[in-house]
Amino acid sequence: MALAGMGLGIALAGAAAEFVPVHDVVAGAGVLGTVAAGPVIRSVVRSRPSK
């Protein structure tokens, strides 16, 4: 499933780069990746056993 999501992201980035400057697409992908990592990090931190 992760590879399908990555492929979809690459396809969407390529399509977006047809209409906006590439540097904006790369910056947007970085922002989206950071935002998407937030819930994952919170989930991992919460699942750790407390001491």
N, C-alpha and C positions, 0 to 999 in steps of 0.2 A: 504494500500500500504506500509506503514512503517513497518508493521510486516512481510510482505513478504520480504522486503529488509533486515531486521534483520535476518530472517531465512536463506536467501541466504548467507549473510555474515558469519553466523555461520557454514553453510555447507562448504563454501570455506575455512574458517579457519581450519576446521577439516581436509579437504583434504590436505591443505598446511602442516599441522602438521605431515602428514604421511611422508613427504619428507625432512622437515627442522626441526631444534629443536623448541620445543614449545615456548621457551622464545623469539625466533626470530619472531614467528608468533604473539605473544602477542604484542611485541614492534611494529611490522609492523601495526597491527590493531590500535594501539594507534596513530601512525603517520597518518594513513589514516583518522581516525576519526577527528583528529585535522585539517587536511587539508580540509576535507569536511565541518567542522564547519565554516571555514573562510567566504565563500560566504554567508552562512546563516546569520552570524552575521552582515556582511556588508549590506545585504538586510534589516535587521531589523533596523539598525542604520539609513540608508537612508530613510526608510519609516516613521520615527518618525517626527512629526511636529516640525518645527523650532520655536524658541521662539522669 
